[in-house]
Amino acid sequence: MRRVTLFVNGTSYNGKVVAVYGTLADLLSAASTKFGIKAANIYNGKGGLIDDIALIRDDDVLYISEGDSFVDPPNNLESPHEFHSWAHTDWITLNVGGRRFTTTRSTLVKEPESMLAHMFRDKDVWGNKQDEQGAYLIDRSPDYFEPILNYLRHGQLIINDGINLLGVLEEARFFGIERLAEQLEGVIKNSQPPDDHSPISRKEFVRFLLATPTKSELRCQGLNFSGADLSRLDLRYINFKMANLSRCNLTHANLCGTNLERADLSSANLDGANLQGVKMLCTNAEGASLIGCNFEDPAGLKANLEGANLKGVDMEGSQMTGINLRVATLKNAKLKNCNLRGATLAGTDLEVNAHQFCFRIIW
């Protein structure tokens, strides 16, 4: 199926991407519906009247008219840059996460309801800042953006080895490219062994870590690590949201800035772990061991354990300065020699035995 970008005759804004099928009359009918006018003729960028649908190529930029005349491009453009912004051969350079991509405006607007289409449909780009060389800045991962741009170029999903499909899926959702997101979901689903819910082993996870670029955000959301030995691993800033980490060995692991929101850490061993700036909102850590953990970040990033289930947790000797324990449950927790200076304890359930209730709060 071919797709073209249509503008109303004499304008270069509010374009629409339209699928080309059937006859020329079908295309005029679709254009009329899109723009709310009675489209009578279609012209190319040079004013040539198109009278045969076979003359239309994929990615053409065309102009529809209610009458029988073509309006030339504006002759009062102030600079060559403005002219190229008007023309259908408009080339655009993007700076995505520090890597530069050069493409055409017609490629970026192929998915008419996507964020990229809204950003680059018009000559006056939608609020995007530019670097010193004029490239439009987009603060996203270039590794995950590249397959999305290639998809817009030729309509095929091609992903190089070592690129995390989950990362590309997240970017497709972010940019609102729904057809690509649905395709990726199918690929990811089909690549997983059927009915295999066995936990991920340390060996499998370490291989996964080594295959992921160090600057890429690693998403392990919802994965099953139950009982795995992840001790002494560098797990900084990984997304373990809603993951199953019950009974895991996480002793002396580096979990600085890690997202453990709503994860299951029940009966896990985190003794000596680095938990600076960790996100543990509504995490279930019942019966876990967090002896000698460090929650205190010298840079001031506060660990967030709001609403966490910490029943029966052993946190003896942990550094918990500035920690957020709002509405957390600490029933029967062991807090001996804990440093809770500046901690947020509003609504916290501190129902503990007398011999367990031995911590320092310094205001």
N, C-alpha and C positions, 0 to 999 in steps of 0.2 A: 504494500500500500504506500502510495506517495503522500507526502504532506507538504503544504505550502503555507507561507505566511502572507496574509492579506492585509492591505491597508485601504482605507477609503481614498479615492483619487485626490491627489494634491496634498496628502498628509503623510507624516512619518511617525505617528503615535497611535496608541490604542490598537495595535495590530492584533490579528487573530490567526491562530494556527488551525488549518482546516484540512481534513483528509480528502484526497482526490479519488473519486470513484465514479463509475457510470459515465454520463455524458457531460458536456459543457453546461447544459441546462441544469443538471443536478448540482454542479459546483456553484452556479449563480444562485440557485435556490438556497443552498447552504449558506452562502455569503449574505444573502438577504436576511436570513434568520439571525445570523451572528451579529450583523450591524444594524438591524432594524430599518433597512432601506430596501428599495426595489432595484437590485443590481441588474444592469442591462448589458454591461460590457466588462471585459477584463483586459488589462494592458500589462506589458512587462515594464521594467524600469526605464526603458528608453522610449516609451510611448507607443510601442508596437501593439496593435490590436491582435489578440489571440482569438482565433476562430475555430480552433481544433484542439480538443483536450489532449491529443497526442503530442502537442508542442510543449506541454507543461512537464517539467522535470522535478524530481524530488528536491526539496529545499529552495525552490524558487521563491522570490519575493515579488508579489503581484499587486496590482492596484485595480479596485473595482469602481465602476462609475454608473450613475443613474442615467447619464446622458451619453452622447456620441462623441465626446471630446476628451482628450487627455490633458491634464494640467501639468506643465513642466515643473521640475524641482524648483524650490525657492531660489531666486537669484541674488538674494541679499544676505547670503551666509557670510559671516565675518572672518572665517579662517578655513584652511583646508581640513582641519580636524572636524569642524562642524559639517563640512560636505560629506566626509566619510561616515560621520554618524548618521547622516540622512540616507546614504546609499545602501543598497542591499548587500554590497560587498564589505560592509563595516567589520573590521577586525578588532577584536578586544583582547587585551592581555589581563589575566587574573593573577594575583599573588595569593595563593592558597597555602597558608601555613608556612610561608617562606619559599615555596616552589612556584615557578612561573608557568602558566599555561596560556597559549595563544589559540583563540578560536573565533568563530563568527557570532554575531548577534543572533542570526537565524538559528544556529545550533542551540544557543542558550534558551531560546524561547520555544523550542519544539514542544515541550509539555506546557500548554497554555495556563494551567492552574498551578504550576509549580512556583516555588519561591524564586528560582532563577529567572523564570519568565517575568515575574513581577518586578524583579530587580533590573532587568536589562531590556525590557520590551521597548522602552522609549529612548529618545536621544538623551534626555536628561536622566542619567542613571539614578536609580532610587536610593539616594542618600549614601551611596558607597564612598568611602574615603579611598584615596589613591596614594601609592608610595611615591618616592622621589622620581621614579621613572614613568609614572602615569598608570601603572598597573592597579587594578581595583583590588583592594584588600578584602580577603575572606578568611576569617579565623576558624578554619576547619582543617582536618587532617588531609594532606595532599595524597597520601597513599590510598585513602578511601575515596577521595574525590576523582582520581584519575579514571577508574572504571565507570563512574557515573557520567563523566564527560564523554568517554568513548561510546557509551550507550546512547547518549543524545546524538552523537555524530552518525552512527550507522545502525542503531536499533538492536545491536547484539550485546549480550552480557558476556564480557571477556575479562577474567580476573587472573592476574599473574600468580604464580606459586608464592606462598608465604604471606599472602594478603588474607586477613581474617574476614570471612564472609559476614560475620555478625557486625563487624565495623562498617562494611559497605552498606549493609541493611540499615543500620542506624543513620548513616548519611542520607540514604534514599528517603527515609522517613522525614529527616530534618528538612530536606529540600522539597518535600511534598511530591516526589515522583512516584506515584502510587503503583503504576503498572510495573515499574522496576522492583519496588518493594515486594509486590506479590510474587514476582518471578524469583526473587532471592529467597523468600520464605519457602517456596517450593523446593529450591535447590538445597537449602539447608536441611529441610525435613527429609528429603530423599537421600542425603548423604549420611544420615544417622542410621545405625543398625536398628531394625525394628524391634520394639519391645525390649530394648537393652537399657535397663535402669541401674546397671551395676556402677558402683562408685568409681571415680577416676583415681588411678593410682599415682603415687609420687613420680614414678618413671614417666608415665604419660603426661603428667602436668609439667614436669621439667622439660620434656621434649617440646611441649606447647610453648613454654616460656622462651626457649632458645630460638624458636621459629618466628617469634614476634619481634618486630623492630623495637628497640629500646624507647623510642620516642612515641610509640603508638599506645593508645589507651587500651588496656586489656579488659575485656568484658567476660566475666564468668558468672553472670547473673543467672540464678536458678539452677546451677549445675550441682551435681551430687559428688561431694568429697568425703562422705561419711567414713570415719575411721582412718582416713589417709594420714600418712606421715609427711607433714609439710614443715617440719622443724627446721629452723635456721635458714629458711629461704627468704629472698628479697621479694616481698609481696606488696611493696609500696604502691599506693594509688590504684590498685586493682579493684574492679567493681565485682564484689561478691554479693550484691543485693539479692536477698531471698535464696541464697545458696544453702545447701545442706552441708554444714561443717561439724555436725555432731560427732563427738568422740574423736575429733581430729587431734593430732599432735602438732601444735603450733608453738612449741617451746622455743624461745629465743628467735622467733621469726620477726622480720621487720614489716610491721603493718601500718607504718606511718601514712596517714591520709587515706587509708583503705576504706572503701564503702562496704560496711557490713549491715546495712539497713535491712531489718526484718529477716536476717539470716538466722539459721539454727546452729547455735554454738553450745548446745546443751552437752554437759559432761566433757567438753573439750578441755585440753590442757594448753594454756597460754603462758605458763610460767616464764618470767623473764622476757616476755615479748615487748617490742617497742610499739606502743599504741598512741604515739603523738598525733593529735588531730584526727583520730579515728572517728568514723561515723557509724554509730551503733544504735540508731533510732529504732525503738521497738524490737530490738534484737532479743532472741531467746537464748540466754546464757545460763539457764538454770543448772546448778550443780557443777559449773565449770571452775577450773582452777586458774587464777590470775595472780599468783604469788609473785611479788617483786616486779610487777609490770610498770612501765613508765608511760604515763599519760601526759606528762608535762612537756610542752614544747617551748623552748627558749624564745622562739620567734613570736609567741603569743597565740598560736593556733590552738583553739580549745577543743578537747575531745567532747563529742556529743553522744551521751548515752540516755537521752530523753526517752522515757517510756520503756526502757529496757527491762526485761525480766531477769533479775540477778538473784533469785532465790537460792540460798545455800551456796553462793559463790564465795570462794576463799581468795580475798584480795590482800592478804597480809603483806605489809611492807611496800605497797604500791605507792608511787608518786602520782597524786591525782589533783594537783594544783589547777584551779580554774575549771575543773570538769563539770559538765552539765548533767546532773542526775534528776532533773525535774520529772516528777511523777513516775520515777523508776521504782521498782520493787526490790528491796534489799532484805526481805524477810529471811532471818536466820543466816545472813551473810556474815563472814568473818572479816572484820575491818581493823584488825590489830595492827598498830603502828602505821596506819595509812595517813598520808598528808592530804587533807581536804581543804587546804587554804584557798579561799575565794570560790569554793564550789557552789553551784546552784542546786539547792536541795528542796525547793518549793514543791510540796505535794508528794515528796518521797516517802515511801513506806520503810521506816527504819526499825521495824519490830525485830530486834535481835536479842540474844541472851546476854546477860550482864558480862560474862567472861569473854564474849566476842566483841563487845562494844568498847573498843579501845582505839580511838583514832584522834588525830590532832586537827582541829579547825582553828586556823589563825586568821583573824580578820585584819 
